[in-house]
Amino acid sequence: MAAPKKGRRPAGGQSRPGRALAIILIAMVALTGGMFWSGHTTPRLGIDLAGGTSITLKAKAEPGQESAVNETNMNTAVGIIERRVNGLGVSEAEVQTQGAENIIVNIPRGTNEKQAREQVGTTAQLYFRPVLAVAAAQPQTAPSATPSGTASPKPSASASSGTTAGEKSATPTATGSPQGRALTEALKAPSPTATASASSSAKPKATGTPQATPKPDPATAALQQKFATLNCLDPKARTAAGQGVKSTEPTVACGKNGIGQWEKYLLGPAEVDGKDVDNAKAGLDQRTGQWIVDMEFTDAGSKKFQSITSKLSQQTEPQNQFAIVLDGEVVSAPRVQTTLSASAQISGSFNQQSAQDLGNILSYGALPLAFQTQSVDTVTAALGGDQLQAGLIAGAIGLALVIIYLVAYYRGLSLIAILSLGVSALLTYVLMALLGPAIGFALNLPAVCGAIVAIGITADSFIVYFERIRDELREGRTLRPAVERAWPRARRTILVSDFVSFLAAAVLFIVTVGKVQGFAFTLGLTTLLDIVVVFLFTKPVMTLLARTKFFGNGHKWSGLDPKRLGAKPPLRRTRRAHAPVDAKEA
C-alpha cells in the first residue's frame, strides 16, 4: 500500500486543533471584553422579571363608523403603537390584541416608561384646518352672543416652510362686517376662501349694509351655539369639543396661545391631514431659541399644503390662520402671509420632551381608531422573581442530572462534555447581555425556559459524537483514528439535528408574538452556539485528549476502555503461520 503523502490531512480529520481552540478563545475574550466595556454586564430583563406597566385599551368607533373596528385596523394600530414605544428607546414592549376590540400593552420598567405610557393611546389624528373665528376661552355672558372675530395675541405661535409664515400680531384685530350672514357663509363654504367674522350681539350693528340676514340652517345654528357656549377652561369641555366630528365638517376646538392662555376656535373642514406628513422631528429654532417640530410632507401633501396656504395668505385676520389640530386640540394656529409647500414647522408652548413626543407620534402615523384606556396596572417583579427562581432551580436540577448521567456512563469523557457546556453557557450569557442594548433583547421567563431546553440539545450533540467514537473502537480501531473517522458521521447527524431545532425556533418566532418570541429567540441562539461549540471546542479538545495516555490507552475510567466496550481484535494484526496439513486430513 502506498504511504500517504506528507502533510495530507486524514479523512475527516483535523490536523490543527489548536487553531480552532485559538479562534473560540479569541471570540470569548472579545465578547466578554465588549460586555464589560459597554457597561451592560447583566442581561436586560422583561416586564415579567423587572416589572413595569400593563395597559388595556379598548377600540372606540366614531359615530357612523362602527365597522371600522375590524381585524385590519386593530393590527395596524398594534404596529403603530409598537413602533411609537420602541421609538422612545423602550425595548421589549409587548403589544398584542385581546379579543375583537382590546389591545394589551406591556411596557417594561425603564427610563422612558412614563413617556411611553402617555403615547400609547394617543390617537394622533392630525388635521390642518382653516380658522373661521377666534374668541376668549370662556362662554359669552350675553345669551345672544355670537363668536367674535377678534384674534387673541399669540406672539410665539408661528409656522414656516422654506419661507417663513407671518408672526401673529400682539394687537387684536376686529372686524365689523354683517356677522350672522358672513359666519353662515363661512361654515357652508368648502374652502378657506370664504370670509367669516363674528358679532358680539344678536342684532347687527348699523354699518350701512342691509340688516336682514337669512336664517341659518339648524346645523350652522347649533355649531354657532356650541362655539358661543364652549368653555375651554374646563378640561372635560376641551376633550369633548371636537368628538364625533368628521374631518370634512367644520368644528370647534380649544388651544393655547403664545402666552399660555386658552382660546377657542371655530374651524373649517380639514384641508390636510396626518397621512400627508412624511416625517416629523423635534428641533430648536435658531431664531427664537424655542423648541419646534419640523414636518416634511409627501408629494400629495405638499400640493394640498401649497393650495391652502395660497388661499389663506390672501385673507384677513383671523381667516388667514390655519390651525394645526392634534386629537381635537389646537397645538398651533399660525398666520400665513405667503404660500408654503414642502415642509412646515409646528411651534408653540413646547419644551424638549413635548416636542420630541409630538415628533415621534407624527413620524409613525395616526392610529386608525380611537382608543379608551380601560385599565393601567403596575406589574411588580416579585411574582416574576419567584417564577424565575423556580425556573433556575429546575434548570439546575436538570443540569445536575445531565452531569450525573454523563459521569456515570461516559466517565472521563464527561469532562469534555462539562467543559463544553460551560463554554456554551458563557457565550450565551455574554451574548444576551450584549443583545440587550444592541437590538433590545430582554430576558423573560419563556426565554429562560428556552435556555434550559438548550441544555438537552447541547448534551445531545456530545452524546452523538461520543457514541460514534465508541462505535469505531468496537470495530477494533485505536482511539486517534477512531476520533477522526467518527467525526464526519457525527458531524452530519449534529448538523441535521440542530437544523431542525433552529428551523422550529425560526418558525415559532415568526408566527408568534409577545413572550413566546423570547422562547423562540433563545432556542435559536443556543442552537447556533451549539454548532460553534461542538466544531470549535469539543472536537479539537477531543483530538488533543486522544493523544494522552489516559484516553489513548483506554484507561478503565476514561470511558473508552476497549474491553468494557466489547471491542473486536485489532484490524491490523500479523498473519499466523499455517501448520503442515496431513495428507489424510487434506
Steps between C-alpha positions, in 0.01 A plus 500: 500500500635842409586723791289815533660818378670715757281775639178346372206531745343169602147432380261685726789612713610829647875539484515827697260495797693785661383740226133436572553536873684828443209634294236425762726629778551830318124527439423438868754758616375758247132453588568505874714811465228666294245419768706667774594791273133572420411497868213253447626205701156349562226413250210740473190363671148492359187628670429171675842511669570874533145630544335781307158612384219309332243711312170376357352705214152460356428606143225758461345563160389844390123554453389336178829311462438198721637268232842665536574279803624204298800270496690705242477827691577329830818344358598836350454666839714231665785567256481879546492481881793259500708729276416803713606333824816352351578837341538636854766240578270277707585152378318171550162675513225248437206622291235249402128477442265335745163411360341709227537850646768500771876557482736406783822703532770383741778753555805386702634731765754734341615857459227592248216301652301811591519649149404165351190481719394845385537417130346152501136604460557831324299487182719762328231612257670800342307750289577840347177700517437861395404731787158669464481673836689531828363599839589503867494170685191565711142511369348834409297646784224629275250229402489615140874540460661366189869431432728794484738534213767646721827311494664471840869573528720197429850643469679163506281303262641489149558267210749485217569293192802597299364851532383636833138541593406827663526555874171565679449857594482579867220749436153353446326580173122538487271490204162661465324324210148355513573219739214253475502473121883494475535224755229293334670534163837407648359183654340398172805580290713193409822699476673754721445778248171591657518791741363435848469738787291520813281737692477587865121539512195336354397815310732625226648837548426782260779484247324626192434154372169311489394391847293201397690175486380160390419264782780243539422134465469294823846345465666841467297643788594203719868548421475873576335423830763238582777746426335774708445279804832310485710543814862410423598541863310180577715191420194285430359759264833522315509123453140478379520805272578322173376150580303323227582760232617384158800663339279629218278696740567826688559473872604682815820444697711642780865594505758711681641817355861608514470634855342182634136614508217280377296611199218343305492466124235459237663291226412406146529155336848344501707572191807288596521206742768297675525245219653773285792541746804301388732567794507706819772570753569739786752779464610831647407818314824694463316832472279480807675231705169315536434133436311424181393197298617492138270318258556381145202424279450235239466605137121502526516674837729772363247585229215517753704711741607735221139541388360583844782739596462678166133568578555588864776751422241713315261521795480738793543406863387260640405331170866499395586251776505124478463292813714191553259273686629190677239270653246782512731761658662791323874475562585798279307754291750705299411777258594448135645786298645306207456168321668202667565157349733210580555540874366678803572566864271458798588749770336589826547438869738205449783380716754243382302200625162608362654587163673160479181321602296677232765432236510133596121470479476672162792302354328165550155613396157534651308211646215385275269480802435694815581313820375532853729396786324226693768434762858587589662245733844509654672162473746422779799277450422295812287238324739478207794476740341204675432331169854572383639349817285192451611476137868534591462230765338271243779578253765428763337168583484409133861598445608298806315192371666537160845525662432197722396300196808607304737415786337161566484393137788678328738542797807688373318622188260686729780752563488606135120526513503711818764736359300536179182577696693765694626664180148496353353652818762777505442592136122497551520733800737745334294517181178556695665787688626655175178451304303698760630845401575391142160372382284543808500133604361451850513183703156381606373176649440323164853597396632337817304188406662507157844512658414202722376299200828582325690300765348183361572599140865571579544179701343303215775619263771374735328163537475457123874563459603280792289210376651526152847479656396196701364332188838544336675351804267201492610441142854452629657838422720690740383829649679754280371368165163429665467867599569617145285239325206553736491876445356513144215265595426684824527838327225418252268380774567807718442743211172336400376494860594864565353608167164352596512671841598834346229474234238433767625800702493726191145402407387546860661845511329611178147376566475596869501826694589613848680284748500188282739679268747518790492122527548457125783753484692341787451152357630609161798684653607204715460263205745707295738514795483122529641468149775751578600326824499148352705600196745741665532354849370145553660343192843670542514415872410138422779487242755627752387268780518199266879552494529458876573166667192511721259509206726355230574179693133456590519540877201339674387845631546672165170375366685351201616167644498252205425202725202671660374600155541144365745605230604253227862398453711765327440532129874505429666181630776261386412191304536170687724228347299213358581151644578215258188325383485122523423325175215310652354820645542657162 
